[in-house]
Amino acid sequence: MPDEDREGRDERAARSAADAPAEAETREAARAGSRDETRSEPPADAQENEAERRRRRAQFLRELNEAKALRERVKPRQARAARMRQQMRMRTFRW
């Protein structure tokens, strides 16, 4: 029985040794393929994520502008003072 087990292991080792170059080539090809993908267009998931990020950003900016307009209508004196402070900051800002 131990001889049979050892023979089985020897056969498996011989098969895996024969398959090793093919597996190495496959791994290398996969790595090369992944490098090529990063150089060209991003994958579809990345494009979808980018599109979703842009949609969320556009929604945020719309809501922000709406909130600023509401603040200006509700508290016009404070909004005017804030605008004046922003203008002073921009005038004194050095490029």
TILO-146395 format. One record per residue: residue number from 1; x, y, z of N, C-alpha, C in turn. Coordinates in nm, 2 decimals, padded with zeros to 4 digits. Example, Ala and Ser with C-alpha at 12.3 -4.5 7.8 and 13.67 -1.06 7.14 Angstrom:
<pts>
   nr  n.east  n.north    n.up  ca.east  ca.north   ca.up  c.east  c.north    c.up
    1   01.32   -00.57   00.78    01.23    -00.45   00.78   01.32   -00.33   00.78
    2   01.28   -00.22   00.71    01.37    -00.11   00.71   01.29    00.00   00.79
</pts>
This chain:
<pts>
   nr  n.east  n.north    n.up  ca.east  ca.north   ca.up  c.east  c.north    c.up
    1   00.08   -00.12   00.00    00.00     00.00   00.00   00.09    00.13   00.00
    2   00.19    00.14   00.08    00.28     00.26   00.08   00.34    00.28  -00.06
    3   00.38    00.17  -00.12    00.44     00.18  -00.26   00.34    00.24  -00.36
    4   00.21    00.20  -00.35    00.11     00.25  -00.44   00.09    00.40  -00.42
    5   00.09    00.44  -00.29    00.07     00.58  -00.26   00.19    00.66  -00.31
    6   00.31    00.61  -00.29    00.43     00.68  -00.33   00.43    00.69  -00.49
    7   00.39    00.58  -00.55    00.38     00.59  -00.70   00.28    00.69  -00.75
    8   00.17    00.70  -00.68    00.07     00.80  -00.71   00.12    00.94  -00.70
    9   00.20    00.96  -00.59    00.26     01.09  -00.57   00.36    01.12  -00.68
   10   00.44    01.02  -00.72    00.54     01.04  -00.82   00.47    01.07  -00.95
   11   00.36    01.01  -00.98    00.29     01.04  -01.11   00.24    01.18  -01.11
   12   00.18    01.22  -00.99    00.13     01.35  -00.98   00.24    01.45  -00.99
   13   00.35    01.43  -00.93    00.47     01.52  -00.94   00.52    01.53  -01.08
   14   00.52    01.42  -01.15    00.57     01.42  -01.29   00.47    01.50  -01.38
   15   00.34    01.48  -01.35    00.24     01.56  -01.43   00.25    01.70  -01.40
   16   00.26    01.74  -01.27    00.27     01.88  -01.24   00.40    01.94  -01.29
   17   00.51    01.87  -01.30    00.63     01.92  -01.35   00.62    01.95  -01.50
   18   00.54    01.86  -01.57    00.52     01.88  -01.71   00.43    02.00  -01.74
   19   00.33    02.02  -01.65    00.24     02.13  -01.66   00.29    02.26  -01.62
   20   00.40    02.26  -01.54    00.45     02.39  -01.49   00.49    02.49  -01.59
   21   00.56    02.46  -01.70    00.59     02.56  -01.80   00.46    02.62  -01.86
   22   00.36    02.53  -01.89    00.24     02.58  -01.95   00.16    02.68  -01.85
   23   00.16    02.64  -01.72    00.10     02.73  -01.62   00.18    02.86  -01.61
   24   00.31    02.85  -01.61    00.39     02.98  -01.60   00.36    03.07  -01.72
   25   00.34    03.01  -01.84    00.31     03.09  -01.96   00.17    03.15  -01.95
   26   00.08    03.07  -01.89   -00.06     03.13  -01.87  -00.05    03.24  -01.78
   27   00.02    03.23  -01.66    00.03     03.33  -01.57   00.09    03.46  -01.63
   28   00.20    03.44  -01.70    00.27     03.55  -01.76   00.18    03.62  -01.86
   29   00.10    03.55  -01.94    00.01     03.60  -02.04  -00.10    03.68  -01.97
   30  -00.15    03.63  -01.85   -00.25     03.70  -01.78  -00.20    03.83  -01.72
   31  -00.07    03.83  -01.67   -00.01     03.95  -01.62   00.01    04.05  -01.73
   32   00.05    04.01  -01.85    00.07     04.10  -01.96  -00.06    04.15  -02.01
   33  -00.16    04.07  -02.01   -00.30     04.12  -02.04  -00.35    04.23  -01.95
   34  -00.32    04.21  -01.82   -00.37     04.30  -01.72  -00.29    04.43  -01.74
   35  -00.16    04.42  -01.77   -00.08     04.55  -01.79  -00.13    04.62  -01.91
   36  -00.17    04.55  -02.02   -00.22     04.62  -02.14  -00.35    04.69  -02.11
   37  -00.43    04.63  -02.03   -00.56     04.69  -01.99  -00.54    04.82  -01.92
   38  -00.44    04.83  -01.84   -00.42     04.96  -01.76  -00.37    05.07  -01.85
   39  -00.30    05.03  -01.96   -00.25     05.13  -02.05  -00.36    05.19  -02.14
   40  -00.45    05.10  -02.18   -00.56     05.15  -02.27  -00.68    05.19  -02.19
   41  -00.80    05.17  -02.24   -00.92     05.22  -02.18  -00.93    05.14  -02.05
   42  -00.99    05.21  -01.95   -01.02     05.14  -01.82  -01.13    05.03  -01.84
   43  -01.14    04.93  -01.76   -01.25     04.83  -01.77  -01.38    04.90  -01.76
   44  -01.48    04.82  -01.80   -01.62     04.87  -01.80  -01.67    04.91  -01.66
   45  -01.63    04.84  -01.56   -01.67     04.87  -01.42  -01.61    05.01  -01.38
   46  -01.49    05.04  -01.42   -01.43     05.16  -01.39  -01.50    05.28  -01.46
   47  -01.54    05.25  -01.58   -01.61     05.36  -01.66  -01.75    05.38  -01.59
   48  -01.82    05.27  -01.55   -01.94     05.29  -01.48  -01.93    05.36  -01.35
   49  -01.82    05.33  -01.28   -01.80     05.40  -01.15  -01.77    05.54  -01.17
   50  -01.70    05.57  -01.28   -01.66     05.71  -01.31  -01.79    05.79  -01.35
   51  -01.88    05.72  -01.42   -02.00     05.79  -01.46  -02.09    05.81  -01.34
   52  -02.10    05.71  -01.25   -02.18     05.72  -01.13  -02.12    05.84  -01.04
   53  -01.99    05.85  -01.03   -01.93     05.95  -00.95  -01.96    06.09  -01.01
   54  -01.96    06.10  -01.14   -02.00     06.23  -01.21  -02.14    06.26  -01.18
   55  -02.23    06.16  -01.19   -02.37     06.19  -01.16  -02.39    06.23  -01.02
   56  -02.33    06.17  -00.92   -02.34     06.21  -00.78  -02.29    06.35  -00.76
   57  -02.17    06.38  -00.83   -02.11     06.51  -00.81  -02.20    06.62  -00.87
   58  -02.26    06.59  -00.99   -02.35     06.69  -01.05  -02.48    06.71  -00.96
   59  -02.53    06.60  -00.90   -02.64     06.62  -00.81  -02.60    06.70  -00.69
   60  -02.49    06.67  -00.63   -02.44     06.75  -00.51  -02.43    06.90  -00.55
   61  -02.37    06.93  -00.66   -02.35     07.07  -00.70  -02.48    07.14  -00.72
   62  -02.58    07.07  -00.78   -02.71     07.13  -00.80  -02.78    07.16  -00.66
   63  -02.77    07.06  -00.57   -02.82     07.09  -00.44  -02.75    07.20  -00.36
   64  -02.62    07.21  -00.38   -02.54     07.31  -00.32  -02.59    07.45  -00.37
   65  -02.60    07.46  -00.50   -02.65     07.59  -00.55  -02.79    07.62  -00.51
   66  -02.87    07.52  -00.50   -03.01     07.55  -00.45  -03.01    07.59  -00.31
   67  -02.92    07.53  -00.22   -02.91     07.57  -00.08  -02.86    07.72  -00.07
   68  -02.76    07.75  -00.15   -02.71     07.89  -00.15  -02.82    07.99  -00.19
   69  -02.89    07.96  -00.29   -03.00     08.05  -00.34  -03.10    08.06  -00.23
   70  -03.14    07.95  -00.16   -03.24     07.96  -00.05  -03.18    08.05   00.06
   71  -03.06    08.03   00.10   -03.00     08.11   00.20  -03.00    08.25   00.17
   72  -02.97    08.29   00.04   -02.97     08.42   00.00  -03.11    08.48   00.01
   73  -03.22    08.41  -00.02   -03.35     08.46  -00.01  -03.40    08.47   00.13
   74  -03.36    08.38   00.22   -03.40     08.38   00.36  -03.32    08.48   00.44
   75  -03.19    08.49   00.42   -03.11     08.59   00.50  -03.03    08.68   00.40
   76  -03.10    08.77   00.34   -03.03     08.85   00.23  -02.91    08.93   00.29
   77  -02.92    08.98   00.41   -02.81     09.07   00.46  -02.69    08.98   00.49
   78  -02.71    08.87   00.55   -02.59     08.78   00.58  -02.53    08.73   00.45
   79  -02.62    08.70   00.35   -02.57     08.65   00.22  -02.48    08.75   00.15
   80  -02.53    08.88   00.16   -02.46     08.99   00.10  -02.32    09.01   00.17
   81  -02.32    09.00   00.30   -02.20     09.01   00.37  -02.10    08.90   00.34
   82  -02.15    08.78   00.32   -02.07     08.67   00.28  -02.01    08.69   00.14
   83  -02.09    08.74   00.05   -02.04     08.77  -00.08  -01.93    08.87  -00.08
   84  -01.95    08.97   00.00   -01.85     09.08   00.01  -01.72    09.02   00.07
   85  -01.73    08.94   00.17   -01.61     08.88   00.23  -01.54    08.79   00.12
   86  -01.61    08.71   00.05   -01.55     08.63  -00.06  -01.48    08.72  -00.16
   87  -01.54    08.83  -00.20   -01.48     08.92  -00.30  -01.35    08.98  -00.24
   88  -01.35    09.01  -00.11   -01.23     09.06  -00.05  -01.12    08.95  -00.05
   89  -01.16    08.83  -00.02   -01.06     08.72  -00.02  -01.00    08.71  -00.16
   90  -01.09    08.71  -00.26   -01.04     08.69  -00.40  -00.95    08.81  -00.44
   91  -00.98    08.93  -00.40   -00.90     09.05  -00.44  -00.76    09.04  -00.38
   92  -00.75    08.99  -00.26   -00.62     08.98  -00.19  -00.55    08.85  -00.21
   93  -00.61    08.76  -00.28   -00.54     08.63  -00.31  -00.43    08.66  -00.42
   94  -00.31    08.60  -00.39   -00.20     08.61  -00.48  -00.18    08.48  -00.56
   95  -00.16    08.49  -00.69   -00.15     08.38  -00.77  -00.01    08.33  -00.76
</pts>
